[in-house]
Amino acid sequence: MQRDPLAILLAVGVAVYAAVVADSLARDEFGLSSKEVCVAALIAAALLAAFLAAYSLLSRAGKAN
């Protein structure tokens, strides 16, 4: 599977923009501190990484069978 560098760059840019907007919203609208935003971001990143790892491992296991 070949990856398109422009699509990857666009996806990273959109993710960064979404993170900046989410941080701004959390601090300005909901009154969360920077530490609370950081902890929430770390938990979300860990859950996303676990989901992607499980998906990758399960798809590889399915191809092996």
mmCIF file of the N, C-alpha and C atoms, coordinates in Angstrom:
data_MODEL
# 
_entry.id   MODEL 
# 
loop_
_atom_site.group_PDB 
_atom_site.id 
_atom_site.type_symbol 
_atom_site.label_atom_id 
_atom_site.label_alt_id 
_atom_site.label_comp_id 
_atom_site.label_asym_id 
_atom_site.label_entity_id 
_atom_site.label_seq_id 
_atom_site.pdbx_PDB_ins_code 
_atom_site.Cartn_x 
_atom_site.Cartn_y 
_atom_site.Cartn_z 
_atom_site.occupancy 
_atom_site.B_iso_or_equiv 
_atom_site.pdbx_formal_charge 
_atom_site.auth_seq_id 
_atom_site.auth_comp_id 
_atom_site.auth_asym_id 
_atom_site.auth_atom_id 
_atom_site.pdbx_PDB_model_num 
ATOM 1   N N  . MET A 1 1  ? 0.845   -1.173  0.000  1.00 0.00 ? 1  MET A N  1 
ATOM 2   C CA . MET A 1 1  ? 0.000   0.000   0.000  1.00 0.00 ? 1  MET A CA 1 
ATOM 3   C C  . MET A 1 1  ? 0.894   1.241   0.000  1.00 0.00 ? 1  MET A C  1 
ATOM 4   N N  . GLN A 1 2  ? 0.712   2.084   -0.966 1.00 0.00 ? 2  GLN A N  1 
ATOM 5   C CA . GLN A 1 2  ? 1.524   3.291   -1.052 1.00 0.00 ? 2  GLN A CA 1 
ATOM 6   C C  . GLN A 1 2  ? 0.774   4.460   -0.418 1.00 0.00 ? 2  GLN A C  1 
ATOM 7   N N  . ARG A 1 3  ? 1.503   5.281   0.299  1.00 0.00 ? 3  ARG A N  1 
ATOM 8   C CA . ARG A 1 3  ? 0.902   6.416   0.985  1.00 0.00 ? 3  ARG A CA 1 
ATOM 9   C C  . ARG A 1 3  ? 1.228   7.697   0.216  1.00 0.00 ? 3  ARG A C  1 
ATOM 10  N N  . ASP A 1 4  ? 0.260   8.565   0.133  1.00 0.00 ? 4  ASP A N  1 
ATOM 11  C CA . ASP A 1 4  ? 0.432   9.840   -0.544 1.00 0.00 ? 4  ASP A CA 1 
ATOM 12  C C  . ASP A 1 4  ? 0.970   10.861  0.462  1.00 0.00 ? 4  ASP A C  1 
ATOM 13  N N  . PRO A 1 5  ? 2.167   11.404  0.230  1.00 0.00 ? 5  PRO A N  1 
ATOM 14  C CA . PRO A 1 5  ? 2.748   12.359  1.192  1.00 0.00 ? 5  PRO A CA 1 
ATOM 15  C C  . PRO A 1 5  ? 1.872   13.595  1.407  1.00 0.00 ? 5  PRO A C  1 
ATOM 16  N N  . LEU A 1 6  ? 1.211   14.066  0.365  1.00 0.00 ? 6  LEU A N  1 
ATOM 17  C CA . LEU A 1 6  ? 0.352   15.238  0.510  1.00 0.00 ? 6  LEU A CA 1 
ATOM 18  C C  . LEU A 1 6  ? -0.844  14.932  1.414  1.00 0.00 ? 6  LEU A C  1 
ATOM 19  N N  . ALA A 1 7  ? -1.414  13.749  1.275  1.00 0.00 ? 7  ALA A N  1 
ATOM 20  C CA . ALA A 1 7  ? -2.543  13.363  2.124  1.00 0.00 ? 7  ALA A CA 1 
ATOM 21  C C  . ALA A 1 7  ? -2.112  13.242  3.584  1.00 0.00 ? 7  ALA A C  1 
ATOM 22  N N  . ILE A 1 8  ? -0.925  12.703  3.811  1.00 0.00 ? 8  ILE A N  1 
ATOM 23  C CA . ILE A 1 8  ? -0.404  12.585  5.179  1.00 0.00 ? 8  ILE A CA 1 
ATOM 24  C C  . ILE A 1 8  ? -0.177  13.967  5.778  1.00 0.00 ? 8  ILE A C  1 
ATOM 25  N N  . LEU A 1 9  ? 0.425   14.863  5.005  1.00 0.00 ? 9  LEU A N  1 
ATOM 26  C CA . LEU A 1 9  ? 0.671   16.228  5.469  1.00 0.00 ? 9  LEU A CA 1 
ATOM 27  C C  . LEU A 1 9  ? -0.645  16.943  5.776  1.00 0.00 ? 9  LEU A C  1 
ATOM 28  N N  . LEU A 1 10 ? -1.632  16.766  4.933  1.00 0.00 ? 10 LEU A N  1 
ATOM 29  C CA . LEU A 1 10 ? -2.939  17.377  5.156  1.00 0.00 ? 10 LEU A CA 1 
ATOM 30  C C  . LEU A 1 10 ? -3.594  16.825  6.419  1.00 0.00 ? 10 LEU A C  1 
ATOM 31  N N  . ALA A 1 11 ? -3.507  15.514  6.627  1.00 0.00 ? 11 ALA A N  1 
ATOM 32  C CA . ALA A 1 11 ? -4.091  14.900  7.818  1.00 0.00 ? 11 ALA A CA 1 
ATOM 33  C C  . ALA A 1 11 ? -3.423  15.414  9.094  1.00 0.00 ? 11 ALA A C  1 
ATOM 34  N N  . VAL A 1 12 ? -2.100  15.546  9.059  1.00 0.00 ? 12 VAL A N  1 
ATOM 35  C CA . VAL A 1 12 ? -1.380  16.066  10.233 1.00 0.00 ? 12 VAL A CA 1 
ATOM 36  C C  . VAL A 1 12 ? -1.775  17.516  10.496 1.00 0.00 ? 12 VAL A C  1 
ATOM 37  N N  . GLY A 1 13 ? -1.893  18.299  9.443  1.00 0.00 ? 13 GLY A N  1 
ATOM 38  C CA . GLY A 1 13 ? -2.302  19.699  9.596  1.00 0.00 ? 13 GLY A CA 1 
ATOM 39  C C  . GLY A 1 13 ? -3.694  19.832  10.187 1.00 0.00 ? 13 GLY A C  1 
ATOM 40  N N  . VAL A 1 14 ? -4.615  19.011  9.740  1.00 0.00 ? 14 VAL A N  1 
ATOM 41  C CA . VAL A 1 14 ? -5.979  19.043  10.274 1.00 0.00 ? 14 VAL A CA 1 
ATOM 42  C C  . VAL A 1 14 ? -5.979  18.609  11.735 1.00 0.00 ? 14 VAL A C  1 
ATOM 43  N N  . ALA A 1 15 ? -5.174  17.601  12.078 1.00 0.00 ? 15 ALA A N  1 
ATOM 44  C CA . ALA A 1 15 ? -5.102  17.141  13.464 1.00 0.00 ? 15 ALA A CA 1 
ATOM 45  C C  . ALA A 1 15 ? -4.545  18.232  14.379 1.00 0.00 ? 15 ALA A C  1 
ATOM 46  N N  . VAL A 1 16 ? -3.525  18.937  13.915 1.00 0.00 ? 16 VAL A N  1 
ATOM 47  C CA . VAL A 1 16 ? -2.949  20.029  14.714 1.00 0.00 ? 16 VAL A CA 1 
ATOM 48  C C  . VAL A 1 16 ? -3.976  21.138  14.916 1.00 0.00 ? 16 VAL A C  1 
ATOM 49  N N  . TYR A 1 17 ? -4.674  21.501  13.851 1.00 0.00 ? 17 TYR A N  1 
ATOM 50  C CA . TYR A 1 17 ? -5.697  22.548  13.950 1.00 0.00 ? 17 TYR A CA 1 
ATOM 51  C C  . TYR A 1 17 ? -6.801  22.128  14.921 1.00 0.00 ? 17 TYR A C  1 
ATOM 52  N N  . ALA A 1 18 ? -7.237  20.886  14.841 1.00 0.00 ? 18 ALA A N  1 
ATOM 53  C CA . ALA A 1 18 ? -8.277  20.396  15.748 1.00 0.00 ? 18 ALA A CA 1 
ATOM 54  C C  . ALA A 1 18 ? -7.799  20.419  17.195 1.00 0.00 ? 18 ALA A C  1 
ATOM 55  N N  . ALA A 1 19 ? -6.522  20.082  17.418 1.00 0.00 ? 19 ALA A N  1 
ATOM 56  C CA . ALA A 1 19 ? -5.977  20.104  18.782 1.00 0.00 ? 19 ALA A CA 1 
ATOM 57  C C  . ALA A 1 19 ? -5.927  21.523  19.335 1.00 0.00 ? 19 ALA A C  1 
ATOM 58  N N  . VAL A 1 20 ? -5.552  22.475  18.510 1.00 0.00 ? 20 VAL A N  1 
ATOM 59  C CA . VAL A 1 20 ? -5.492  23.874  18.957 1.00 0.00 ? 20 VAL A CA 1 
ATOM 60  C C  . VAL A 1 20 ? -6.891  24.378  19.299 1.00 0.00 ? 20 VAL A C  1 
ATOM 61  N N  . VAL A 1 21 ? -7.864  24.061  18.467 1.00 0.00 ? 21 VAL A N  1 
ATOM 62  C CA . VAL A 1 21 ? -9.239  24.487  18.724 1.00 0.00 ? 21 VAL A CA 1 
ATOM 63  C C  . VAL A 1 21 ? -9.779  23.826  19.991 1.00 0.00 ? 21 VAL A C  1 
ATOM 64  N N  . ALA A 1 22 ? -9.515  22.534  20.162 1.00 0.00 ? 22 ALA A N  1 
ATOM 65  C CA . ALA A 1 22 ? -9.985  21.826  21.358 1.00 0.00 ? 22 ALA A CA 1 
ATOM 66  C C  . ALA A 1 22 ? -9.345  22.399  22.618 1.00 0.00 ? 22 ALA A C  1 
ATOM 67  N N  . ASP A 1 23 ? -8.052  22.727  22.555 1.00 0.00 ? 23 ASP A N  1 
ATOM 68  C CA . ASP A 1 23 ? -7.368  23.317  23.709 1.00 0.00 ? 23 ASP A CA 1 
ATOM 69  C C  . ASP A 1 23 ? -7.967  24.673  24.048 1.00 0.00 ? 23 ASP A C  1 
ATOM 70  N N  . SER A 1 24 ? -8.181  25.487  23.047 1.00 0.00 ? 24 SER A N  1 
ATOM 71  C CA . SER A 1 24 ? -8.754  26.812  23.263 1.00 0.00 ? 24 SER A CA 1 
ATOM 72  C C  . SER A 1 24 ? -10.153 26.711  23.863 1.00 0.00 ? 24 SER A C  1 
ATOM 73  N N  . LEU A 1 25 ? -10.951 25.815  23.330 1.00 0.00 ? 25 LEU A N  1 
ATOM 74  C CA . LEU A 1 25 ? -12.304 25.628  23.834 1.00 0.00 ? 25 LEU A CA 1 
ATOM 75  C C  . LEU A 1 25 ? -12.287 25.146  25.281 1.00 0.00 ? 25 LEU A C  1 
ATOM 76  N N  . ALA A 1 26 ? -11.428 24.192  25.582 1.00 0.00 ? 26 ALA A N  1 
ATOM 77  C CA . ALA A 1 26 ? -11.376 23.630  26.934 1.00 0.00 ? 26 ALA A CA 1 
ATOM 78  C C  . ALA A 1 26 ? -10.966 24.675  27.956 1.00 0.00 ? 26 ALA A C  1 
ATOM 79  N N  . ARG A 1 27 ? -10.012 25.525  27.582 1.00 0.00 ? 27 ARG A N  1 
ATOM 80  C CA . ARG A 1 27 ? -9.544  26.509  28.553 1.00 0.00 ? 27 ARG A CA 1 
ATOM 81  C C  . ARG A 1 27 ? -10.451 27.731  28.635 1.00 0.00 ? 27 ARG A C  1 
ATOM 82  N N  . ASP A 1 28 ? -10.922 28.229  27.498 1.00 0.00 ? 28 ASP A N  1 
ATOM 83  C CA . ASP A 1 28 ? -11.706 29.461  27.513 1.00 0.00 ? 28 ASP A CA 1 
ATOM 84  C C  . ASP A 1 28 ? -13.175 29.238  27.856 1.00 0.00 ? 28 ASP A C  1 
ATOM 85  N N  . GLU A 1 29 ? -13.786 28.213  27.306 1.00 0.00 ? 29 GLU A N  1 
ATOM 86  C CA . GLU A 1 29 ? -15.218 27.988  27.504 1.00 0.00 ? 29 GLU A CA 1 
ATOM 87  C C  . GLU A 1 29 ? -15.526 27.144  28.740 1.00 0.00 ? 29 GLU A C  1 
ATOM 88  N N  . PHE A 1 30 ? -14.691 26.145  29.018 1.00 0.00 ? 30 PHE A N  1 
ATOM 89  C CA . PHE A 1 30 ? -14.979 25.244  30.134 1.00 0.00 ? 30 PHE A CA 1 
ATOM 90  C C  . PHE A 1 30 ? -14.141 25.538  31.372 1.00 0.00 ? 30 PHE A C  1 
ATOM 91  N N  . GLY A 1 31 ? -13.185 26.448  31.267 1.00 0.00 ? 31 GLY A N  1 
ATOM 92  C CA . GLY A 1 31 ? -12.399 26.862  32.414 1.00 0.00 ? 31 GLY A CA 1 
ATOM 93  C C  . GLY A 1 31 ? -11.418 25.824  32.940 1.00 0.00 ? 31 GLY A C  1 
ATOM 94  N N  . LEU A 1 32 ? -10.992 24.907  32.088 1.00 0.00 ? 32 LEU A N  1 
ATOM 95  C CA . LEU A 1 32 ? -10.032 23.896  32.524 1.00 0.00 ? 32 LEU A CA 1 
ATOM 96  C C  . LEU A 1 32 ? -8.628  24.497  32.556 1.00 0.00 ? 32 LEU A C  1 
ATOM 97  N N  . SER A 1 33 ? -7.813  23.999  33.461 1.00 0.00 ? 33 SER A N  1 
ATOM 98  C CA . SER A 1 33 ? -6.422  24.453  33.528 1.00 0.00 ? 33 SER A CA 1 
ATOM 99  C C  . SER A 1 33 ? -5.602  23.736  32.468 1.00 0.00 ? 33 SER A C  1 
ATOM 100 N N  . SER A 1 34 ? -4.408  24.231  32.231 1.00 0.00 ? 34 SER A N  1 
ATOM 101 C CA . SER A 1 34 ? -3.523  23.606  31.252 1.00 0.00 ? 34 SER A CA 1 
ATOM 102 C C  . SER A 1 34 ? -3.190  22.164  31.653 1.00 0.00 ? 34 SER A C  1 
ATOM 103 N N  . LYS A 1 35 ? -3.027  21.926  32.960 1.00 0.00 ? 35 LYS A N  1 
ATOM 104 C CA . LYS A 1 35 ? -2.716  20.579  33.434 1.00 0.00 ? 35 LYS A CA 1 
ATOM 105 C C  . LYS A 1 35 ? -3.871  19.631  33.167 1.00 0.00 ? 35 LYS A C  1 
ATOM 106 N N  . GLU A 1 36 ? -5.100  20.076  33.388 1.00 0.00 ? 36 GLU A N  1 
ATOM 107 C CA . GLU A 1 36 ? -6.266  19.232  33.140 1.00 0.00 ? 36 GLU A CA 1 
ATOM 108 C C  . GLU A 1 36 ? -6.399  18.902  31.651 1.00 0.00 ? 36 GLU A C  1 
ATOM 109 N N  . VAL A 1 37 ? -6.116  19.885  30.804 1.00 0.00 ? 37 VAL A N  1 
ATOM 110 C CA . VAL A 1 37 ? -6.172  19.662  29.362 1.00 0.00 ? 37 VAL A CA 1 
ATOM 111 C C  . VAL A 1 37 ? -5.090  18.668  28.953 1.00 0.00 ? 37 VAL A C  1 
ATOM 112 N N  . CYS A 1 38 ? -3.915  18.793  29.534 1.00 0.00 ? 38 CYS A N  1 
ATOM 113 C CA . CYS A 1 38 ? -2.800  17.899  29.217 1.00 0.00 ? 38 CYS A CA 1 
ATOM 114 C C  . CYS A 1 38 ? -3.119  16.463  29.626 1.00 0.00 ? 38 CYS A C  1 
ATOM 115 N N  . VAL A 1 39 ? -3.678  16.277  30.802 1.00 0.00 ? 39 VAL A N  1 
ATOM 116 C CA . VAL A 1 39 ? -4.024  14.939  31.276 1.00 0.00 ? 39 VAL A CA 1 
ATOM 117 C C  . VAL A 1 39 ? -5.090  14.321  30.373 1.00 0.00 ? 39 VAL A C  1 
ATOM 118 N N  . ALA A 1 40 ? -6.092  15.096  30.012 1.00 0.00 ? 40 ALA A N  1 
ATOM 119 C CA . ALA A 1 40 ? -7.147  14.588  29.125 1.00 0.00 ? 40 ALA A CA 1 
ATOM 120 C C  . ALA A 1 40 ? -6.573  14.219  27.763 1.00 0.00 ? 40 ALA A C  1 
ATOM 121 N N  . ALA A 1 41 ? -5.650  15.030  27.254 1.00 0.00 ? 41 ALA A N  1 
ATOM 122 C CA . ALA A 1 41 ? -5.032  14.744  25.963 1.00 0.00 ? 41 ALA A CA 1 
ATOM 123 C C  . ALA A 1 41 ? -4.193  13.472  26.022 1.00 0.00 ? 41 ALA A C  1 
ATOM 124 N N  . LEU A 1 42 ? -3.475  13.260  27.113 1.00 0.00 ? 42 LEU A N  1 
ATOM 125 C CA . LEU A 1 42 ? -2.670  12.048  27.262 1.00 0.00 ? 42 LEU A CA 1 
ATOM 126 C C  . LEU A 1 42 ? -3.546  10.797  27.345 1.00 0.00 ? 42 LEU A C  1 
ATOM 127 N N  . ILE A 1 43 ? -4.652  10.894  28.053 1.00 0.00 ? 43 ILE A N  1 
ATOM 128 C CA . ILE A 1 43 ? -5.573  9.755   28.141 1.00 0.00 ? 43 ILE A CA 1 
ATOM 129 C C  . ILE A 1 43 ? -6.165  9.449   26.764 1.00 0.00 ? 43 ILE A C  1 
ATOM 130 N N  . ALA A 1 44 ? -6.583  10.493  26.062 1.00 0.00 ? 44 ALA A N  1 
ATOM 131 C CA . ALA A 1 44 ? -7.152  10.292  24.722 1.00 0.00 ? 44 ALA A CA 1 
ATOM 132 C C  . ALA A 1 44 ? -6.117  9.706   23.769 1.00 0.00 ? 44 ALA A C  1 
ATOM 133 N N  . ALA A 1 45 ? -4.885  10.171  23.848 1.00 0.00 ? 45 ALA A N  1 
ATOM 134 C CA . ALA A 1 45 ? -3.823  9.656   22.977 1.00 0.00 ? 45 ALA A CA 1 
ATOM 135 C C  . ALA A 1 45 ? -3.530  8.187   23.292 1.00 0.00 ? 45 ALA A C  1 
ATOM 136 N N  . ALA A 1 46 ? -3.529  7.829   24.576 1.00 0.00 ? 46 ALA A N  1 
ATOM 137 C CA . ALA A 1 46 ? -3.279  6.439   24.954 1.00 0.00 ? 46 ALA A CA 1 
ATOM 138 C C  . ALA A 1 46 ? -4.401  5.525   24.464 1.00 0.00 ? 46 ALA A C  1 
ATOM 139 N N  . LEU A 1 47 ? -5.638  5.979   24.584 1.00 0.00 ? 47 LEU A N  1 
ATOM 140 C CA . LEU A 1 47 ? -6.764  5.184   24.090 1.00 0.00 ? 47 LEU A CA 1 
ATOM 141 C C  . LEU A 1 47 ? -6.719  5.024   22.573 1.00 0.00 ? 47 LEU A C  1 
ATOM 142 N N  . LEU A 1 48 ? -6.393  6.093   21.871 1.00 0.00 ? 48 LEU A N  1 
ATOM 143 C CA . LEU A 1 48 ? -6.288  6.031   20.418 1.00 0.00 ? 48 LEU A CA 1 
ATOM 144 C C  . LEU A 1 48 ? -5.154  5.104   19.992 1.00 0.00 ? 48 LEU A C  1 
ATOM 145 N N  . ALA A 1 49 ? -4.014  5.196   20.671 1.00 0.00 ? 49 ALA A N  1 
ATOM 146 C CA . ALA A 1 49 ? -2.885  4.316   20.349 1.00 0.00 ? 49 ALA A CA 1 
ATOM 147 C C  . ALA A 1 49 ? -3.244  2.850   20.601 1.00 0.00 ? 49 ALA A C  1 
ATOM 148 N N  . ALA A 1 50 ? -3.945  2.581   21.686 1.00 0.00 ? 50 ALA A N  1 
ATOM 149 C CA . ALA A 1 50 ? -4.358  1.204   21.981 1.00 0.00 ? 50 ALA A CA 1 
ATOM 150 C C  . ALA A 1 50 ? -5.323  0.684   20.916 1.00 0.00 ? 50 ALA A C  1 
ATOM 151 N N  . PHE A 1 51 ? -6.263  1.529   20.502 1.00 0.00 ? 51 PHE A N  1 
ATOM 152 C CA . PHE A 1 51 ? -7.210  1.135   19.466 1.00 0.00 ? 51 PHE A CA 1 
ATOM 153 C C  . PHE A 1 51 ? -6.486  0.848   18.152 1.00 0.00 ? 51 PHE A C  1 
ATOM 154 N N  . LEU A 1 52 ? -5.575  1.727   17.754 1.00 0.00 ? 52 LEU A N  1 
ATOM 155 C CA . LEU A 1 52 ? -4.845  1.530   16.500 1.00 0.00 ? 52 LEU A CA 1 
ATOM 156 C C  . LEU A 1 52 ? -3.953  0.293   16.558 1.00 0.00 ? 52 LEU A C  1 
ATOM 157 N N  . ALA A 1 53 ? -3.329  0.047   17.696 1.00 0.00 ? 53 ALA A N  1 
ATOM 158 C CA . ALA A 1 53 ? -2.487  -1.146  17.845 1.00 0.00 ? 53 ALA A CA 1 
ATOM 159 C C  . ALA A 1 53 ? -3.332  -2.413  17.757 1.00 0.00 ? 53 ALA A C  1 
ATOM 160 N N  . ALA A 1 54 ? -4.471  -2.423  18.424 1.00 0.00 ? 54 ALA A N  1 
ATOM 161 C CA . ALA A 1 54 ? -5.348  -3.589  18.380 1.00 0.00 ? 54 ALA A CA 1 
ATOM 162 C C  . ALA A 1 54 ? -5.861  -3.821  16.962 1.00 0.00 ? 54 ALA A C  1 
ATOM 163 N N  . TYR A 1 55 ? -6.245  -2.765  16.288 1.00 0.00 ? 55 TYR A N  1 
ATOM 164 C CA . TYR A 1 55 ? -6.727  -2.883  14.911 1.00 0.00 ? 55 TYR A CA 1 
ATOM 165 C C  . TYR A 1 55 ? -5.638  -3.433  14.000 1.00 0.00 ? 55 TYR A C  1 
ATOM 166 N N  . SER A 1 56 ? -4.430  -2.921  14.172 1.00 0.00 ? 56 SER A N  1 
ATOM 167 C CA . SER A 1 56 ? -3.307  -3.374  13.346 1.00 0.00 ? 56 SER A CA 1 
ATOM 168 C C  . SER A 1 56 ? -2.990  -4.844  13.595 1.00 0.00 ? 56 SER A C  1 
ATOM 169 N N  . LEU A 1 57 ? -2.949  -5.239  14.867 1.00 0.00 ? 57 LEU A N  1 
ATOM 170 C CA . LEU A 1 57 ? -2.643  -6.622  15.208 1.00 0.00 ? 57 LEU A CA 1 
ATOM 171 C C  . LEU A 1 57 ? -3.740  -7.573  14.730 1.00 0.00 ? 57 LEU A C  1 
ATOM 172 N N  . LEU A 1 58 ? -4.997  -7.162  14.864 1.00 0.00 ? 58 LEU A N  1 
ATOM 173 C CA . LEU A 1 58 ? -6.103  -8.016  14.434 1.00 0.00 ? 58 LEU A CA 1 
ATOM 174 C C  . LEU A 1 58 ? -6.159  -8.140  12.920 1.00 0.00 ? 58 LEU A C  1 
ATOM 175 N N  . SER A 1 59 ? -5.856  -7.056  12.210 1.00 0.00 ? 59 SER A N  1 
ATOM 176 C CA . SER A 1 59 ? -5.877  -7.139  10.750 1.00 0.00 ? 59 SER A CA 1 
ATOM 177 C C  . SER A 1 59 ? -4.730  -8.001  10.241 1.00 0.00 ? 59 SER A C  1 
ATOM 178 N N  . ARG A 1 60 ? -3.569  -7.944  10.909 1.00 0.00 ? 60 ARG A N  1 
ATOM 179 C CA . ARG A 1 60 ? -2.448  -8.799  10.509 1.00 0.00 ? 60 ARG A CA 1 
ATOM 180 C C  . ARG A 1 60 ? -2.749  -10.268 10.808 1.00 0.00 ? 60 ARG A C  1 
ATOM 181 N N  . ALA A 1 61 ? -3.418  -10.511 11.930 1.00 0.00 ? 61 ALA A N  1 
ATOM 182 C CA . ALA A 1 61 ? -3.773  -11.884 12.294 1.00 0.00 ? 61 ALA A CA 1 
ATOM 183 C C  . ALA A 1 61 ? -4.787  -12.447 11.296 1.00 0.00 ? 61 ALA A C  1 
ATOM 184 N N  . GLY A 1 62 ? -5.689  -11.591 10.820 1.00 0.00 ? 62 GLY A N  1 
ATOM 185 C CA . GLY A 1 62 ? -6.672  -12.026 9.836  1.00 0.00 ? 62 GLY A CA 1 
ATOM 186 C C  . GLY A 1 62 ? -6.050  -12.354 8.502  1.00 0.00 ? 62 GLY A C  1 
ATOM 187 N N  . LYS A 1 63 ? -4.994  -11.640 8.119  1.00 0.00 ? 63 LYS A N  1 
ATOM 188 C CA . LYS A 1 63 ? -4.299  -11.901 6.864  1.00 0.00 ? 63 LYS A CA 1 
ATOM 189 C C  . LYS A 1 63 ? -3.473  -13.181 6.945  1.00 0.00 ? 63 LYS A C  1 
ATOM 190 N N  . ALA A 1 64 ? -3.017  -13.511 8.144  1.00 0.00 ? 64 ALA A N  1 
ATOM 191 C CA . ALA A 1 64 ? -2.184  -14.707 8.315  1.00 0.00 ? 64 ALA A CA 1 
ATOM 192 C C  . ALA A 1 64 ? -2.997  -15.982 8.174  1.00 0.00 ? 64 ALA A C  1 
ATOM 193 N N  . ASN A 1 65 ? -4.265  -15.901 8.496  1.00 0.00 ? 65 ASN A N  1 
ATOM 194 C CA . ASN A 1 65 ? -5.132  -17.094 8.431  1.00 0.00 ? 65 ASN A CA 1 
ATOM 195 C C  . ASN A 1 65 ? -5.562  -17.357 7.048  1.00 0.00 ? 65 ASN A C  1 
# 
